[in-house]
Amino acid sequence: MSPPLPNLLLLLPLLLLCIAPARSGTAKIGNGYRLVSIEETPDGGLLGHLQLNKESSIYGPDIPHLHLFVKHETQDRLRVYITDAEKLRWEVPYDLLPRDPPPRLPSAAVATSRKTSPPVAVSEYSGSQFIFRYTTDPFTFAVKRKSDGQTLFDSTSGDSDPYSALVFKDQYLEISTKLPADASLYGLGENTQPHGIKLYPNDPYTLYTTDVSAINLNTDLYGDHPVYMDLRNVGGKAYAHGVLLLNSNGMDVFYRGTSLTYKVIGGVLDFYFFAGPTPLAVVDQYTQLIGRPAPMPYWAFGFHQCRWGYHNLSVVEDVVASYQKAKIPLDVIWNDDDHMDGHKDFTLNPVNYSRPKLLAFLEKIHNMGMKYIVIIDPGIGINATYGVYQRGLAKDVFIKHGGEPYIAQVWPGAVNFPDFLNPKTVEWWGDEVRRFHELVPVDGLWIDMNEASNFCSGKCTIPEGRICPNGTGPGWICCLDCKNITNTRWDDPPYKINASGLQVPIGYKTIATSAVHYNGVLEYDAHSLYGFSQSIATHKALQGLQGKRPFILSRSTYVGSGKYVAHWTGDNQGNWENLKYSISTMLNFGIFGVPMVGADICGFYPAPTEELCNRWIEVGAFYPFSRDHANYYSPRQELYQWDSVAESARNALGMRYRLLPYLYTLNYQAHTTGAPIARPLFFSFPDYVESYGLSTQFLLGSGVMVSPVLEQGKTAVKALFPPGTWFSLFDMTQAMSSKGGQYVTLDTPLHAVNVHVYQNIILPMQQGGMISKEARKTPFSLVVTFPAGAQEAEAKGQLFLDNDELPEMKLGGGSSTYVDFYATLSKGQVKLWSEVQEGQFALQNGWIVQKVSVLGLGGTGASDLEIDGAAENVEMSVSPQNFLAPLSDGGDAKSSLLVEIGGLKLPLGKNFAMSWKMGKKG
């Protein structure tokens, strides 16, 4: 939770004295380097030495000698690494983000290379998918796709280009690439993008983790993800690739439409290029490097309710009871810091959340299958009677400034920040999590304020003679005695990134950037890794408790965070604009490798309208992470507070709970391939250019499309349907089909949401329920979709089932089952069958397929049903399908049929086969 009024304009008077002169526009900064030697390494890479052409003084002296390393690390990943040839520089720690370290260029080699003859002026280094092409003087490089020669990255800087050649100073690095004007770029977050998911030319993209409310547009927010995906359509064929600059220092990225420039205030240039060529392949290749997304427990895909302001346990008990009374599904109840004693981590308020009463409540909800999660902030209150603080102090776990623990202010008042780069801190943190879990058996942890957030700035001390905070005013007003720190180049670097969207000092309202971590690491370098390092420590702590699968929600994220945590989009606003923005942010995090993501449903503050909350739950019910959360100062907004919202919630969440087996299978696919759970439409339709900028609809998996109402007073949606046939999941007799794709206006009254499933898919569903534990016990149904009117067609689907308490999500060991479903339509005969791996787990749980629905069939009726070779006395019905728009290719849509077969008892854990014939038209 953040202060409820984070309008940065209020901060301007405080900042004017601290802000350095503006940057020098498009003036060129440096004069580039020349390649003076290059050689092949024993493992097939290239190792080179770059020498400065001419010095420039802007932003400090140039580093005279650079080390270049290039390697095709896999068939579809290329690394280009540039650093100081003579001194070690800061990099993202290899223990936090495991990867191969580059070889060092020996000092003797640097000296020798100054005397050797220059290498060939232009040369190429070819791999399976990429060609690395370089010129020697000035040194530039280009990355090309081998199959068609497309230039994906080109660092050349001409006289007319508004950017410099390669610049490498101690606190200023700059490199650029040319881009085709029709390239569509996605990524570079975290920020709230008002223009939708595509990067918009000349919008600011600053990457630096900051506690700035998500209502601030085009501003560096809680996470730092210096990666983008580039999607191009060449002659009707799509090609995607990805580019990661692995660097944790603050940076501005300038995207001009035909070029992209990085301006970074430290570290190294460590580029990774991912060949694609599909969007899914890019994310697969990216997460193969940074870590596959964490497996989530099954209950995490249920609905979650939270609020800052559940001031005692009886309120929480009433919330749970009210959801049950309203018959709205609920899996997880959360506490913000209301349960704490004086806002201190790992404590309980002895009056409002007495331990005996809380334990009794948890026993009750745990027996129902519900879960309980609480918040943990990183700031540890400075208090002589507080055991957590005293144990941390004794083990020397806190970040330091001037040799003493750095003092900041957050909700408890004066705090110290744990240094999660210190192995002793990770051990201490794990012990505190264990102690707290013995006190309260929570089911997950919510780590907030970990950018890190600080209500003060600079070097602070605890005031003498007065209480801070004194409890009479807002808790987020700084009351420590503080002085600005501007006498170090770390607190006042020569280049000012556009921090907080206002070019504020980089230490503003966070840890002073001259503070020191373990082994002398500067906060200046490690700042954006704070939440990431806390995520890793928290994941390790939870996993070590009972051997269960952890669930952690983190506000701050970095490259690789998805391996450990889920994410919510932070403090949003209860208005229609923020509802719309939530879709783009959610989709971006799928690209970032953090697929378990969602926004605060109905908005964090201020009070949403009843209509907005109706429409928001109709979107939020299909976020991968679905949670209603509100601010302390906002009125209550649980979904049962309005009868109309309760009705919309029962409808939308009812469908979510029927889709839980599908969502959980997508979780497995995310964990094994990186595939996002929620995806932009272009992931499934990359050749369909119309989908490239679409930010008002989204897919779950490859073919379940959500098309919500996002505007006030609207009862219809103009939805884009890509080419092919789509069927409504709420009414499978309703369909839409086109050859080239088209927009269709869908009637969408207040309680309706549009969810469609695409052709050629087999969708596993269950019957739903009020809680995932009970919904998971219900029989399965399969929805099989064929293209309308097709004579020959195929459909496929998957289902993953496991013991979701186990830490690992994998096949084997008798604790999981994986099923492939197949269907074909040929010469009027329909066949449906399954191929099961590790079926014992499904058999033990008694799961069966009770119903099959096949959509898009031609003919006049169905007959000759056979199941595993024998006729069965089951229920079989045939219904006509109604098409919302005519088939643009002239097919006879009115003859398409829905065939439903009920009364089945097919064990999911065994292979099954069934077939029937469709009658021909006379």
C-alpha positions, 0 to 999 in steps of 0.5 A, a space after each residue: 500500500 502506498 500513501 493515498 495521494 501520490 500526485 507527483 505534482 504535489 512534490 514539485 516545490 520540494 524538488 526544484 532545488 535538487 534537479 540538475 539542468 535539463 539534458 542537452 536535447 539531441 546533442 551527440 555525446 560521444 565519438 565512438 570506438 574502433 575495434 583494434 583486435 578480435 579473436 575466436 574463443 575456445 567455445 566458439 565466441 568472439 573476444 574483441 578489444 575496443 579503443 576510444 576514438 576521441 574523448 568527450 567531456 559530457 557526463 564524465 570521461 570516457 572509458 578508453 578500452 572496452 572488452 567485447 564478447 559475442 556468442 551464439 549461446 543457443 540456436 536461437 539466442 545471441 549475446 553481445 557483451 561490452 564492458 571496461 577492459 581494465 576494471 571490473 564493473 557492476 553487473 546483475 549478480 550471477 547468483 541472483 540471475 544464473 547465466 554463463 559469465 563471459 570470459 575476460 580479456 587478459 590485461 596483456 592482451 589489451 596491451 598487445 592489441 594496441 600494437 596489432 594490425 586492425 581486423 578486417 573492416 567489415 566481418 560477419 559471425 554466423 550462427 543458426 538463426 542470427 548473423 552478427 555483423 560488425 564494422 571496425 572503425 567506428 565500431 558498430 554492429 548489426 544483428 540480422 535474421 539468417 533466414 531472410 536477412 532482416 536487420 533486427 538491431 543496427 547500432 550505426 549512427 550517421 551524421 543525421 541521426 539524433 543519437 550518438 555512436 557507442 558511448 561508454 563512461 563510468 556513469 553514462 552508457 549510450 547505444 542505439 538501434 535503427 528500426 523500421 517505421 512499421 515495426 511494432 514494439 512491446 515491453 520496456 516496463 513497468 509503466 502505465 501506457 495510455 496508448 495501449 500495449 504497443 510502445 508509442 513513439 516519443 513517449 518516455 520510457 524510464 526504467 527504475 523501480 519507484 513507489 509511484 502510483 500506477 495512475 501516473 502515466 508514462 512513469 517509471 513504476 514498481 518494476 524494471 524490465 529492460 526487454 522488448 519484443 519487436 513484431 514485424 509483418 513482411 509480405 503478410 508473414 509475421 516475424 518476432 524477436 526479442 531484445 534484453 539489455 540485462 542491466 539494473 542501473 537506472 535508464 531512459 529508453 527513447 523510442 522515436 519510431 525509427 530508432 531506439 536509444 538506451 541511456 544508462 547510468 552505470 553497469 555494462 551493456 549485456 544484450 541478449 537477442 531472441 530469434 523467435 520467430 513467433 511471439 510465443 517462441 520469443 517468450 519461451 527463449 526469454 524465460 529459458 534464460 531468466 527462469 521459467 515462471 513459478 508454479 502456482 497452487 490451484 487455489 491461487 486461481 480462485 478469487 481473492 478479497 483484500 482491503 487495507 482497513 479490515 481493522 479487526 478480525 470480526 470484520 474479516 469474518 463478516 467478509 467471508 460470511 457475506 461472500 458465502 451468503 451472496 453465493 459469490 466464489 471466494 478462495 483467499 482472504 487477505 489482510 493488509 497491515 491491519 493485523 500487525 502490532 504497530 505496523 511491525 512485520 511478523 507481529 499480531 495486534 493483540 487486541 484486534 487480531 488476538 492469536 487464539 481467535 485468529 487461529 480459530 478462524 484459520 482452522 475454520 476457513 482451512 477446513 473449508 479449503 480457503 486460504 489466508 495471506 498477509 502483507 510484509 513490508 521490507 522496512 524493519 521498525 527500529 524498536 528496542 523491544 522488537 525481537 525481529 529488529 534486535 535479531 537483525 541488528 545482532 546478525 548485521 543484516 541491514 543496508 548501511 550508510 556511513 558504516 551504520 544501518 541506513 535509517 528510513 521511514 515507512 509505516 512503523 516509523 523509523 526503519 532499517 532495510 534488510 540487505 537481501 544481497 547478504 547471505 546472512 540476511 537471507 538466513 535471518 529472513 527465513 528464520 523470521 518467516 518460520 517464527 511468524 508461520 509458527 505464530 500464524 499459519 499463513 498460506 502465502 506472503 504479500 511483499 509490498 513497498 519493496 522498490 524500496 519505498 521510503 517516506 523520507 529522502 537523504 540521510 536521516 536520524 531519529 528526532 530527539 524530544 518528539 515522537 515520530 510519527 506521533 499518530 495525529 497526522 498521515 503516517 506517510 509524512 516524513 517526520 525524521 530529521 533528514 538532510 539531502 545528500 548531494 555531495 557524492 556522484 552516486 546521489 547526484 550522477 551527471 546524467 539525470 534519468 527521468 525518475 518519477 516522470 519528473 527527473 527527480 533525484 534518484 534517491 528521492 523517497 527511497 534508499 539513498 543511492 550512496 548507501 552500501 550493501 553486502 561486499 561494498 555493492 552500492 545502492 546506486 547499482 543494486 537499487 532496482 534489484 531490491 524487490 527481486 532479491 527479497 522475492 528470492 529470499 521469501 521464496 526460499 523461506 516459504 519453500 523451506 517451511 513445510 515443503 509446500 508450493 509457495 505463493 508470493 505476491 510482490 509489487 516490485 519486480 525485475 528480470 527473472 522475478 516471475 520464477 518466484 512471485 506473482 505481481 499485481 499492478 499496484 495502486 490504481 484508480 477506480 475509474 474507467 481509464 484505469 480499467 482499460 490500462 489494466 489490460 495493457 499492463 497485464 499483457 506486458 507482464 506476460 511478455 516479461 515472464 511474470 504471467 500470474 498478474 492482475 490489477 486491483 479489481 474496482 480500483 484501489 482508490 477512490 470509490 468506484 461507481 456501481 457500474 464501474 465495479 460491475 464492468 471491472 469484475 467482468 474483466 478481473 474475473 479473467 485476470 490470471 490473478 483475480 483480487 478485489 483490493 481497496 484503500 483504507 480511505 475508500 468506502 467498502 467495495 467487496 463484490 456483495 456491497 451492490 446487488 447488481 455487482 454481486 450478480 455480475 460477479 456470480 456470472 463472471 466468476 462462475 465462468 472463471 471457476 468452470 475454467 479453472 482446469 484450463 487456467 491451471 493447465 496454462 499455469 503448467 504451460 507457463 512453468 514449462 515453456 514461459 507461455 503467458 496465461 493472458 496474451 495479446 491477440 497477436 500471440 495467436 494471430 501474428 500474421 493478422 496486422 489488425 491485432 497488433 495494437 489491440 489493447 481492449 481484448 485479450 486471450 487466455 491461452 491460445 484461444 479463449 478471448 475476452 471482449 469486455 465493456 470498458 466505457 461508461 454507459 455502454 451496453 455493447 462492445 465493438 469486438 475484433 474477431 480474427 479470421 476463423 470461427 468463434 463460439 460463445 462460451 456462455 451460449 455455445 449456440 452463438 457463433 461468429 465466423 469470417 475468412 479475413 477477420 472483422 469487427 462485430 458489435 456485441 450486445 453486452 448488458 450490464 451483467 454480461 461479459 463476452 467470452 469466446 473460444 476459437 476453432 480447433 481447440 478442445 477446452 477442459 472445463 468443470 462445473 464450478 463452485 464456491 471454492 476451488 477445492 470443491 469445484 475441483 471435485 466436480 465432473 469434467 466436460 470437454 468443449 470441442 470446436 471445429 471451423 464452421 462448415 468444414 469438411 475436414 478439421 482437427 482440434 487439440 487440447 491439454 489438461 494438467 492435474 497434480 497435487 498442487 501442494 508439492 513444490 515442483 510442478 512436473 510429471 512423474 512420481 504418481 502425483 500428477 497426470 497429463 492428458 492430450 485430447 484430439 478430435 478429427 472431422 473427416 467425411 462426416 465422421 467425428 472422432 474424439 480420443 485422449 492420450 494419458 500420461 501418468 494416469 494413476 493420479 487422476 484415477 485416484 481422484 476419481 475424475 471423469 469426463 461427464 459431457 462432451 460438446 462439439 461445435 461447428 459441425 455440418 450435416 443434419 444430425 448425429 448417429 452411430 455413436 461408439 465409445 471405445 468400440 461399443 455403443 453406449 446408452 447416453 444422452 445425445 442432442 443436436 442444436 443449430 447454431 446462430 451466427 452473429 455475422 455471415 460467413 465472409 467466405 460464403 459458407 453455409 453457417 446456418 447449417 452448423 450444429 452443436 452436438 452434446 453428449 451427456 451422461 458419460 463416465 469416462 475416467 480421465 486417467 485412462 485413454 478413451 475414444 469415441 466417434 459418431 457420424 453426422 448425417 448428410 444434407 439431402 
